[in-house]
Amino acid sequence: MINFFARHPTAANLLMVIMLAAGLLSVRSLQRETFPDALPTVVQVQVGFPGATSSEVEETIVNRLEDALDGVQYLKEMKSTAVQSLGTTTLEMQDAGDYNAFRNEIDNAVSSIDDFPDDALPPVITRLNTRQSVLDLLVSGPMPAVHMKAYCEELRGRLVETPEVSEVSIDGFSDHLLRVELSREAMLRYGLSPTDISRAIGAQSLDMPAGKIDSAESVLVRVQEQRRNRSALEDLVIAGSVQGGEVRLGDVATVRDEFELDEDKVTVNGERAAVLKILKTKKEDTLRTASAVKAIIEQEQQRHPQISISVINDSSALVQDRISLLLKNGWQGCLLVFATMWLFFNARLSFWVVVSLPVSFLAAFAFVPSAGLTINMLTMVGLLMALGLLMDDGIVIAENIAARRARGEPAMQAAVEGVREVGTGVFSSFLTTCSVLGPLIFLNGDIGKILSVLPMMLLLVLATSLVEAFLILPAHLGHSLASEPKEASRFRRYCERFIDRGRDLIASLVTAATRFRYLTLGTVLMVFLCTLGLLAGGFVRFQVFPELEGDTIVARVLLPPGTPLEETEKVVAKLEAGLEKTNEHFRPRQPNKVDLVNTTFVRFNQ
């Protein structure tokens, strides 16, 4: 087959075009994310029991859930928590389990429980870990909390309307409510009681279906009288007289538009703020989602310059930086390889060796979606490792072909026989890499899910590179050597003499090491023992992942339960003042004297 592709006038070029086209067509469909999906499959079951204590919830809700769910197929671990008014059970599935069967058994087991308390709410079953964070938006501005929440809801609606954004959650607010504060004097004046006012509100502030009218065309009837803002609720009629007099809620009460918990909030420099979490599904692309969000934010800043919107916790920046590093290393490596090979071979031969790199990578990208892989931090490490390995194989093949050509063989024969001669060694190198890294693919657990993608991507690129090296490269090198001048240039002869001197120096060192073999062996053993000593003495530490410095600092302040919000705010104010002093101290040392601290915000009740 090597001989066929090398001597056929178009077969090698046609195969190369197919590999390039398949890769280019697949590039846009590649999914990019920060890390591979390694989160376990978890299903959560929640049952509300309003007014119950945590011990009552444990006895009447949690214990019965655990008894019913204990025998679920593919169950790896089950955890339960009981708090006031709510019981929660989470079930983690085994790595090799079938989710549909796992979920069906959970649904059947929960539905079979018939001895929950009468006041218990229906169970809510949810699958967790189905969303991944892309970035957060910190929204702040000079406006009341209610207006801030309304603006965030509006912004959330615009974000979700874009096809790239599937889910946005808002943090920094508790439940929005309209609080009615009754006036005792007004109620006595109108002869009303709190019960009367409560019934009037419940009877008139409604949003519910009211049946239908059957005629030539059926008409659905719905009562839409629910008061959703303060002015509408104050205008609600709660009493009247036969003379036509009306008593409205605003006459006997003050309606406040606020949130349930004052301590559930986010602030920036003392102003009310909010955090919008941009989430994506496991099938969506991190960079596309982040790009769409940032484009909308630029428009919002122009529409509302008084509102500040900052991007924080941006995971897409990590992915973009690693992709840029990969591209930079790729083109730099290609240039260095071309320049180095050009010292010894002609430009055409050097060019085709370098071209084997993008051809192999693009061909591998065509199979990435089918293999269930994505472009993430781990797979890009595999691509970086593949850069060096591919160049080594190409140089070995090219050097052997050029050597056979220098001995007088015809160019095409030298290409075919040169590949056959080193083909066994190149393929053996591939098998060695498979033997060393292949077992990582079959690791179990969370760490196995993370590490397995690295050897999968590396071996996929190496496999496609074998096709390029054995079927495409010989044809191109054969034609390149056929047009090579018979006499080398003066510069190339100088380089060859320099390399010969280096080769002679290494040969003399090898001769000396062989002559004093016992000294050489003793030196190697000494270095080996010193290496073991460094490990045993703790000078070289071992850890699964290195500790990397981040760009985010989180300070958590825990105060005794029952501490007033005002006291908590005083403690936080001291921390913010200290942070400002730190920023002032280090600002002169920064490039262009920019701020060391870029963004700060405070999140209460977390």
QUICORRA-V741469 format. One record per residue. RES is the residue in one letter. SS is DSSP state (H for helix, E for strand, L for the rest). OMEGA is omega in whole degrees, -180 to 180 (NA if undefined). D_CENTER is the distance of its C-alpha to the mean C-alpha in whole Angstrom. Layout:
# QUICORRA-V741469
RES & SS & OMEGA & D_CENTER
RES & SS & OMEGA & D_CENTER
This chain:
# QUICORRA-V741469
M & L & 177 & 43
I & H & -179 & 43
N & H & -179 & 46
F & H & -178 & 46
F & H & -179 & 43
A & H & -175 & 44
R & H & 180 & 48
H & L & -174 & 46
P & L & -174 & 46
T & L & -172 & 43
A & H & -178 & 41
A & H & 179 & 39
N & H & 179 & 38
L & H & 178 & 38
L & H & 178 & 35
M & H & 179 & 34
V & H & 179 & 33
I & H & 180 & 32
M & H & 179 & 29
L & H & -179 & 28
A & H & 179 & 28
A & H & 179 & 26
G & H & -180 & 24
L & H & 178 & 24
L & H & -178 & 24
S & H & -174 & 21
V & H & -177 & 19
R & L & 180 & 18
S & L & 179 & 17
L & L & 179 & 14
Q & L & -179 & 11
R & E & -179 & 8
E & L & -175 & 4
T & L & -180 & 4
F & L & 178 & 5
P & L & -179 & 7
D & L & -179 & 8
A & L & -179 & 10
L & L & -179 & 11
P & L & 176 & 15
T & L & -174 & 17
V & E & 176 & 18
V & E & -178 & 21
Q & E & 177 & 22
V & E & 179 & 26
Q & E & 177 & 27
V & E & 178 & 31
G & E & 178 & 32
F & L & -173 & 36
P & L & 176 & 37
G & L & -177 & 39
A & L & 175 & 39
T & L & -178 & 39
S & H & 179 & 36
S & H & 177 & 39
E & H & 178 & 40
V & H & 179 & 36
E & H & -175 & 36
E & H & -172 & 39
T & H & -177 & 39
I & H & -171 & 36
V & H & -179 & 33
N & H & -179 & 36
R & H & 175 & 37
L & H & -179 & 33
E & H & 179 & 33
D & H & -177 & 36
A & H & -174 & 35
L & H & -174 & 32
D & L & -176 & 33
G & L & -178 & 34
V & L & 180 & 31
Q & L & 179 & 30
Y & L & 180 & 27
L & E & 178 & 27
K & E & -178 & 25
E & E & 179 & 25
M & E & 178 & 26
K & E & -180 & 26
S & E & 175 & 28
T & E & 178 & 28
A & E & 176 & 31
V & E & -179 & 32
Q & L & 175 & 34
S & L & -177 & 34
L & E & 173 & 31
G & E & -175 & 30
T & E & 175 & 27
T & E & 178 & 27
T & E & -178 & 23
L & E & 179 & 23
E & E & -177 & 21
M & E & 175 & 22
Q & L & -175 & 23
D & L & -176 & 20
A & L & -176 & 23
G & L & 176 & 24
D & L & -174 & 24
Y & H & -179 & 22
N & H & 178 & 25
A & H & 179 & 28
F & H & -178 & 26
R & H & 180 & 25
N & H & 180 & 29
E & H & 177 & 31
I & H & 179 & 29
D & H & -179 & 30
N & H & -179 & 34
A & H & -179 & 34
V & H & -180 & 33
S & H & -180 & 35
S & L & 179 & 38
I & L & -177 & 38
D & L & -178 & 41
D & L & 170 & 42
F & L & 176 & 40
P & L & -178 & 42
D & L & -178 & 43
D & L & -179 & 41
A & L & 179 & 38
L & L & 178 & 35
P & L & 179 & 34
P & L & 176 & 31
V & E & -177 & 27
I & E & -174 & 25
T & E & 172 & 21
R & E & -179 & 19
L & E & 175 & 16
N & L & 177 & 12
T & L & -180 & 12
R & E & 177 & 9
Q & E & -179 & 6
S & E & 177 & 6
V & E & 178 & 6
L & E & 176 & 9
D & E & 176 & 13
L & E & 177 & 16
L & E & -175 & 19
V & E & 179 & 22
S & E & -180 & 26
G & L & -178 & 29
P & L & 180 & 33
M & L & 178 & 33
P & L & -177 & 34
A & H & -179 & 31
V & H & 179 & 32
H & H & 177 & 32
M & H & 179 & 28
K & H & 180 & 27
A & H & 179 & 29
Y & H & 180 & 27
C & H & 177 & 24
E & H & 178 & 25
E & H & 179 & 26
L & H & 177 & 23
R & H & 179 & 21
G & H & 179 & 23
R & H & 179 & 23
L & H & -177 & 19
V & H & 179 & 19
E & H & 179 & 22
T & L & -177 & 19
P & L & -176 & 18
E & L & -177 & 15
V & L & -177 & 14
S & L & -177 & 15
E & E & 177 & 15
V & E & 177 & 15
S & E & -177 & 17
I & E & 177 & 19
D & E & 177 & 20
G & L & -180 & 23
F & L & 170 & 26
S & L & -178 & 28
D & L & 179 & 29
H & E & -178 & 31
L & E & 172 & 35
L & E & -177 & 39
R & E & -179 & 41
V & E & 179 & 45
E & E & -174 & 47
L & E & 176 & 50
S & L & -178 & 54
R & H & -179 & 56
E & H & -179 & 59
A & H & 179 & 58
M & H & 177 & 58
L & H & -179 & 61
R & H & -179 & 62
Y & H & 179 & 61
G & L & -179 & 62
L & L & 177 & 58
S & L & 176 & 56
P & H & 179 & 52
T & H & 179 & 53
D & H & -178 & 54
I & H & 179 & 52
S & H & 180 & 49
R & H & -179 & 50
A & H & 179 & 51
I & H & -179 & 47
G & H & -178 & 46
A & H & -174 & 49
Q & H & 179 & 48
S & L & -172 & 44
L & L & 171 & 43
D & E & -173 & 41
M & E & 178 & 42
P & E & -178 & 43
A & E & 176 & 47
G & E & 180 & 48
K & E & 179 & 49
I & E & 180 & 53
D & L & 176 & 54
S & L & 176 & 56
A & L & 174 & 56
E & L & -180 & 52
S & L & -179 & 50
V & E & 177 & 49
L & E & -178 & 46
V & E & 180 & 47
R & E & 177 & 45
V & E & -180 & 45
Q & E & -179 & 43
E & L & 180 & 44
Q & L & -179 & 41
R & L & -173 & 42
R & L & 177 & 38
N & L & -172 & 39
R & H & -177 & 42
S & H & 180 & 44
A & H & 180 & 44
L & H & 177 & 45
E & H & -178 & 47
D & L & -178 & 49
L & L & 178 & 49
V & E & -178 & 53
I & E & 179 & 54
A & E & 180 & 57
G & E & 180 & 60
S & L & -179 & 64
V & L & 179 & 67
Q & L & 179 & 68
G & L & 178 & 64
G & L & -179 & 63
E & E & 175 & 59
V & E & -179 & 57
R & E & -176 & 54
L & H & 179 & 51
G & H & 179 & 51
D & H & -175 & 54
V & H & -175 & 54
A & E & 173 & 50
T & E & -179 & 48
V & E & -180 & 44
R & E & 177 & 41
D & E & -173 & 38
E & E & 180 & 35
F & E & -172 & 33
E & L & -176 & 33
L & L & 178 & 32
D & L & -175 & 33
E & L & 178 & 31
D & L & -174 & 28
K & L & 174 & 27
V & E & -180 & 25
T & E & 174 & 27
V & E & -178 & 27
N & L & 178 & 30
G & L & 179 & 32
E & E & 179 & 31
R & E & -178 & 29
A & E & 179 & 25
A & E & 178 & 22
V & E & 175 & 18
L & E & -180 & 17
K & E & 178 & 13
I & E & -177 & 11
L & E & 178 & 10
K & E & 173 & 9
T & E & -178 & 10
K & L & -179 & 9
K & L & -177 & 11
E & L & -175 & 10
D & L & -177 & 9
T & H & -176 & 7
L & H & 179 & 10
R & H & 178 & 12
T & H & -180 & 11
A & H & 180 & 11
S & H & 179 & 14
A & H & 180 & 16
V & H & -178 & 15
K & H & 177 & 17
A & H & 178 & 20
I & H & 180 & 21
I & H & 177 & 21
E & H & 177 & 23
Q & H & -180 & 25
E & H & 179 & 25
Q & H & 177 & 26
Q & H & 180 & 29
R & H & -177 & 30
H & L & -177 & 30
P & L & 180 & 30
Q & L & -180 & 31
I & L & 179 & 28
S & E & 178 & 25
I & E & -178 & 22
S & E & 176 & 19
V & E & 178 & 16
I & E & 178 & 14
N & L & -176 & 11
D & L & 179 & 10
S & L & 180 & 6
S & H & 179 & 8
A & H & 178 & 10
L & H & -179 & 9
V & H & -179 & 8
Q & H & 179 & 12
D & H & -179 & 14
R & H & 177 & 13
I & H & 178 & 14
S & H & 178 & 17
L & H & 179 & 18
L & H & 179 & 18
L & H & 179 & 20
K & H & 178 & 22
N & H & -178 & 23
G & H & -177 & 24
W & H & 176 & 26
Q & H & 178 & 28
G & H & 179 & 28
C & H & 180 & 30
L & H & -180 & 32
L & H & 179 & 33
V & H & 179 & 34
F & H & -178 & 36
A & H & -179 & 38
T & H & -179 & 39
M & H & -180 & 40
W & H & 177 & 42
L & L & -174 & 44
F & L & -178 & 45
F & L & 179 & 45
N & L & -173 & 45
A & H & -178 & 43
R & H & 179 & 42
L & H & 179 & 41
S & H & -179 & 39
F & H & -176 & 37
W & H & 174 & 37
V & H & 180 & 35
V & H & -179 & 33
V & H & -180 & 32
S & H & -180 & 31
L & H & 179 & 28
P & H & 178 & 26
V & H & -179 & 28
S & H & -179 & 27
F & H & -179 & 23
L & H & 177 & 23
A & H & 178 & 25
A & H & 180 & 22
F & H & 179 & 20
A & H & -178 & 22
F & H & -177 & 21
V & H & 179 & 18
P & L & -179 & 17
S & L & 180 & 20
A & L & -180 & 19
G & L & -179 & 16
L & L & 174 & 13
T & L & 174 & 11
I & E & -179 & 10
N & L & -175 & 8
M & H & -177 & 9
L & H & -180 & 12
T & H & 177 & 13
M & H & 171 & 14
V & H & 176 & 16
G & H & 178 & 18
L & H & 177 & 18
L & H & 177 & 20
M & H & -179 & 22
A & H & 180 & 23
L & H & -178 & 24
G & H & -178 & 27
L & H & -180 & 28
L & H & 179 & 29
M & H & 179 & 31
D & H & -179 & 33
D & H & 180 & 34
G & H & -180 & 35
I & H & 179 & 37
V & H & -179 & 39
I & H & -178 & 39
A & H & -179 & 41
E & H & -180 & 43
N & H & 178 & 44
I & H & -180 & 45
A & H & 179 & 47
A & H & 179 & 49
R & H & 178 & 50
R & H & 180 & 51
A & H & 179 & 53
R & L & 173 & 55
G & L & 179 & 56
E & L & 174 & 54
P & L & -172 & 54
A & H & -177 & 50
M & H & 177 & 49
Q & H & 178 & 51
A & H & 180 & 49
A & H & -178 & 46
V & H & -177 & 46
E & H & 179 & 48
G & H & 177 & 45
V & H & 180 & 42
R & H & -177 & 44
E & H & -178 & 45
V & H & -178 & 42
G & H & 179 & 40
T & H & 179 & 41
G & H & 179 & 39
V & H & 179 & 36
F & H & 177 & 35
S & H & 176 & 36
S & H & 177 & 34
F & H & 179 & 31
L & H & 178 & 32
T & H & 178 & 32
T & H & 177 & 28
C & H & -178 & 28
S & H & -178 & 30
V & H & -174 & 28
L & H & -178 & 24
G & H & -180 & 25
P & H & 178 & 25
L & H & -179 & 22
I & H & -173 & 21
F & H & 176 & 23
L & L & 179 & 21
N & L & 177 & 21
G & H & -178 & 19
D & H & -180 & 15
I & H & 177 & 16
G & H & 179 & 17
K & H & -179 & 14
I & H & -173 & 12
L & H & -174 & 15
S & H & -176 & 17
V & H & -178 & 14
L & H & 179 & 16
P & H & 178 & 20
M & H & 180 & 19
M & H & -179 & 18
L & H & -178 & 21
L & H & 177 & 23
L & H & 178 & 22
V & H & 180 & 23
L & H & 180 & 26
A & H & 178 & 28
T & H & 179 & 27
S & H & 177 & 29
L & H & 177 & 32
V & H & -180 & 33
E & H & -176 & 33
A & H & -175 & 35
F & H & -173 & 37
L & H & -175 & 38
I & H & -175 & 37
L & H & -179 & 38
P & H & -180 & 41
A & H & -179 & 42
H & H & 180 & 41
L & H & 178 & 42
G & H & 178 & 46
H & H & 180 & 46
S & H & -179 & 45
L & H & -179 & 48
A & H & -179 & 51
S & L & -179 & 51
E & L & 177 & 50
P & L & -176 & 54
K & L & 180 & 56
E & L & 180 & 56
A & L & 178 & 53
S & L & -180 & 53
R & H & -179 & 55
F & H & -179 & 51
R & H & 177 & 50
R & H & 178 & 53
Y & H & 179 & 52
C & H & -180 & 49
E & H & 177 & 50
R & H & 178 & 53
F & H & 179 & 50
I & H & 178 & 48
D & H & 178 & 51
R & H & 177 & 52
G & H & 177 & 49
R & H & 179 & 49
D & H & 178 & 53
L & H & 179 & 51
I & H & 179 & 49
A & H & 179 & 52
S & H & 177 & 54
L & H & 178 & 51
V & H & 178 & 51
T & H & 179 & 55
A & H & 180 & 55
A & H & 179 & 52
T & H & -179 & 54
R & H & 178 & 57
F & L & -172 & 56
R & H & -179 & 54
Y & H & 175 & 55
L & H & 179 & 54
T & H & 180 & 50
L & H & 179 & 50
G & H & 178 & 50
T & H & 179 & 48
V & H & 179 & 45
L & H & 179 & 46
M & H & 179 & 46
V & H & 179 & 43
F & H & 179 & 41
L & H & 176 & 43
C & H & 178 & 41
T & H & 177 & 38
L & H & 179 & 38
G & H & 177 & 40
L & H & 178 & 37
L & H & -178 & 35
A & H & -179 & 37
G & L & 178 & 38
G & L & 178 & 34
F & L & 175 & 34
V & L & -176 & 31
R & L & 179 & 29
F & L & 174 & 26
Q & L & -175 & 23
V & L & 179 & 20
F & L & 180 & 18
P & L & 176 & 19
E & L & -178 & 19
L & L & 178 & 17
E & L & 178 & 19
G & L & 179 & 16
D & L & -180 & 17
T & L & 177 & 17
I & L & 180 & 20
V & L & 176 & 20
A & L & -179 & 24
R & L & -180 & 25
V & L & 179 & 28
L & L & 178 & 30
L & L & -179 & 33
P & L & 178 & 36
P & L & -179 & 36
G & L & 179 & 38
T & L & -180 & 37
P & L & -180 & 38
L & H & -180 & 35
E & H & 179 & 38
E & H & 178 & 38
T & H & 180 & 34
E & H & 177 & 34
K & H & 178 & 36
V & H & 180 & 34
V & H & 179 & 31
A & H & 177 & 34
K & H & 178 & 35
L & H & 180 & 31
E & H & 177 & 30
A & H & 177 & 34
G & H & 178 & 33
L & H & 178 & 30
E & H & 177 & 32
K & H & 177 & 34
T & H & 179 & 32
N & H & 179 & 30
E & H & -179 & 34
H & H & -175 & 35
F & H & -178 & 32
R & H & -180 & 32
P & L & -178 & 35
R & L & -178 & 33
Q & L & 176 & 30
P & H & -179 & 30
N & H & 178 & 32
K & H & 176 & 33
V & L & -180 & 29
D & L & 173 & 28
L & L & 179 & 26
V & L & -175 & 25
N & L & -176 & 23
T & L & 174 & 22
T & L & 173 & 23
F & L & -177 & 23
V & E & 178 & 25
R & E & -179 & 23
F & L & 173 & 26
N & L & 179 & 27
Q & L & NA & 23
